[in-house]
Amino acid sequence: MRRVGLIWNNKSHRNQGAGRPALPDSVLDVVAADPAQLYGALRGFASAGVELVVMDGGDGTIREVLTRLPEAYGGRIPRLAVIPNGKTNALAIDIGSPLGVTLEQLIAADAAGRPTKRRHCLEILRQDQVVPERRGFLLGLGAFVRATELAQKHHGLGLFDNAAIAVTMVGAAAGTLWGGAASPWRRGEQMRLSHTGPDEASWFLVLASTLKRLPMGLKPFGEPREGLKVLSIAAPPQRFLAAASILLKGADAPWLAAAGYHRDDLVAFDVLAASQLVLDGELYEAGEFCVRQGPELEFVVP
């Protein structure tokens, strides 16, 4: 049986107010209250021979762990597992780690040699950086930033998971369709994207992910597949309602590219943007950076 380490985030949505879980003596655990302490904790896991790191929290917890994990383990990456206790849990939905799964179930699945799921993460590198600044799975700019801010307000109203996603999509669509020419939803953000050309342009939305499946069965990148996938939509979005109904179900239409809707499979791309970006639910300054496909990760699932 592998040595197991648990990263438990007591600030994650479903962990708030919950007591620290009782653990077998063989399991090392860390309360991830301070992201700055994670690197030292993960180094401790590596030194102790931990070969299965279980992350108990949401997508933000996973982002913080993955950002530090490869360097803490000297470039190699242990097996991973997810106990989804966040607000949306996109990665857990993708790999099939259900709500309510327990540490004991994950340890048993690993010991029994159950089939695992493999996914690449994506990495953000600033200029002249060798070590990625962030690692995660879902990155967005433009309208995705506004949608995330809207979703955070809905979280404050007690809406989570698919309910929050659905209400946010309705709000974003309303702002785009009926906001008028001056609406920030419609006018987009000035960006330079290496995969669309050398010049800056106004982009309504840029969405990139290495996830294979998204919540609610949404398929903005087309049919589920591995790798780094990018959706870029020019501003203002043309025939938005018709395009959204096609894109979100994974379909295609011959007029989409001419109308400014582009799907690409890439290994990496560069971005120059003065606005913000969102990575796995958290807002960061954009600026100039590279997005690239990161290492393959192996996830234990029940």
N, C-alpha and C positions, 0 to 999 in steps of 0.2 A: 504494500500500500504506500502511495506517495505521501510525503510530508506535506501538510496543508497549512496555508496561511490565509486568514480572513481579514479583509479590509472592510470595516463596518462604519458607515457614515450615519451618525446619530441625527444629522440634520436633513437627511433625505425624507421625502414626504411621508412614507409609510413607517419610517423609523422614529419619527418625532414622538416623544412621550413614551416610547417603548424602552423597556429595560435592556441592558446589555445582555445578549443571548448567552445562555449556558453552553459551554463548549467542552468537548472531550479534551483530555490532557494533552493529546497528541497534536492539537490544533493551536498554532500561534495566531494571535489576533492583535489588530491595531484599530483604535478609534480614529477615523480620518477627520477629526475636527479641524485640523490646521493643515491645508495642503502643503505648506512649507515643510512639514515634518514627514511627509510621505516618502521622500527620497531615502532618508535615513531608515525608515521602517522597512522599505523594500530592500535596501542593502542588508538589513538584518535578516530578512527572509532568505536572501540569496546565501548569506553566510551559514544559515541554519539548515540549508539543504531543502528549502521549500520548493516543490515542483508543481504544486497546484495552488494558484492564487485565486481566491474567491472574493468577488466584489459585491458587497451588500449595499445597494444604493441605487441611484438612477444614472442616467446618461452622463451627468456631470461628474459623478464619482468615477465612472469608467474613464472619462476623458483625463481626469487628473492622474489616475493610476497609470494609464498608458503613456502619458507624457513623460513619466519618469522611469517606467519599468525597464526598457531595454538597456539604458545606461546603468541602472542599479544592478542589473544582472550581467554586466560586462558584455553586452551585445547579444546574448542569447535570451530567449523568451520562454518562460515556463508555460505550462498549460494554464488556461483561465476558465473561470465559471462565473455566472451572474445570478445573483438573487435580486430580482427586480423590485425595488421599493421606492422608485422615483415617481415623478409626475407623468412621464410619457413612456419611458422605457423602450425606446426605438430599437436598440441593439437586442434586447431580450426578445422582442417580438420577432426580429429577423432570424435569430438563431434557434428560437423555440424553447426558451427558458421561461416557463409560465409563472404568472403571479401565484404566490403561495408555495413555490418550491422551497425546500429546506436544504440546509447545509448537509444534513445527513443523506438526503436523496442524491445530492451531487457527488458526495464522497463515494456512495455506493455505486453510482453509475460509472465513476472513474475506475473503481476497483474491479467492477465486472467487465471492463473493457467495452462499454457501450460505444457505438459510433459517435464521433465528435463532429462539430461543425467548424469549418475553416473560413475565415474572412480576413481580408486585408484591411488595415486601417488606412486613413489618409494622414498626411503630415503637412504642416505649415512651416516653411523656412523663410526667414527674413534674409535680406542681402548679407552676404559674407558669413552666414551661419553654417556651421557644419552639423551641429546637433539641432534637430527640429525644435521650434518654440512650442508647438502644440501637436498632439495627436488626437484624432477622433474619428468620427464616421459620417457626419452630416454637416456640411458647410453651406452658408448662404449669404448673399449680399442683396442690396436693393430692397424689393418688396418683402423678402424673407426676414429682414431685420425688423421692418414695421410689423409684420405678422407675429414675430416673436414677442415684441413689446406688447402687442395686443393679447397674446396668449398669457403673458405674465399677469395682466390685469384680470383675465378670466380665472387664473389660478387663485387670485385673491378673492374671487367670488365663490370659490369652492368647486370649480370645474376642473377635472383632470382627465387624463387618458384620452379616449376617443371623443368624449363630450367636449373637452377643451379644443381639440383639433377641429371638430366640426364647426363649432361656434366661431372660431378664429377664421376658418376658411370663408364662412358666410360674410363676416365683417370685412375681410380683405377683398372679397369679390365686390361687395357694395361700394367700398372706397374706390376701387378701380373702375367700376362701371358708371357710377353716378357722381364721382368726385369733380368732374369738369377738367378742363385742360390744365388748370393751375394746381390740381391735386397732386400732392407728393407721391401718391400711389402711381399716377399715370406718367408723370414727367420723368421718373427714373433717376438714376445716378450716373454721373460721368465716370467711366472706367476705361482702362485699356486692358484687353484680354488677349493674350498671345495666340490663342487658338482661333480667334476671329479676325485677326489682322493687326497691323502695327499702329493703327490710329485709335485715339480715344473716341468713344461713342456713348450715347445715352442708353443705359440698360435698365429695363424694368426689373428683371430678376436674373440672378445667377445662382444655381443650385448644383452642388457637387456632393457625391456620396460614394462610398464603397459598400454600402449595405445592399443586400440582394432584394429584400422585401421591406416595405415601409408600413407604418400603422394604417389601419383601415383599408388595406389592400390597394393603396394608391400606387400608381406606376408612372410617375412623371418622366422617367428615363426610358420607358418602353418595357418590354418583357423582362422579367427578373433574370439577372446574369451577374457574374463576378466582375470585379475590376472597378476602376475609377470612372464614374459616369458623370457627365456634365450636361445640364440644361441651361441654355442662355436665351433670354427673351428680350428683344429690343423694345425700347420705349419710344412713344407710347404703344402699349400692346394692341395689335390689330385683331379684330374679330375675336375679342378676348373670351367671350362666353362659349363660342363654338370651339375655340382652340382648347380651352380648359377642359371641356367635356371629353375631348379626344385624348389629350395628353394624360389626364389623371387615370384613365382606364388602360393606358399603355398602348393605345392605338396610334395610327399615323394617318396623314392625309397629304396629298401631293402639293397642296398650297401652303403648308405650314412653314417651310424653309423660306419661301419668298416673302411671307408675312413677318419674318423675323423670329421664328421659333426654331432653335437649333439644339439637336441632341448629338453629343460626341462621346466616344470612348477614348480616353487619354491615359498616358502614363504620368504626365505632369503638365501644368500650365502656369503661366505667370499672370499676376494681377497688379494693376496700379489703380487705387481707388482712394479718394479722400474721405470716404464715409466709414461706417463700421461694418464688421462682419459678425456672423453668428457661427459658433462651432458648438454643436451638441447642446444648444440652449443657452449658451453664455455669450455675451456681447464683448467684442474686442475691437480696438482700433484697426483699421484696414491698412492703408499705406501701400507699400510695395512689398510683395511677397510671392513665393512660389507654393503651389499646391501640388503634391505628388503622392502617388500610391505608396503606402508604407509597407512594412513587413507583414507576412501572413501570420495570423494568430489562430491558435487551436482552442476551441471552447468545448468544455464538457457540458453536456445537456442531459436532463433526466430521461 
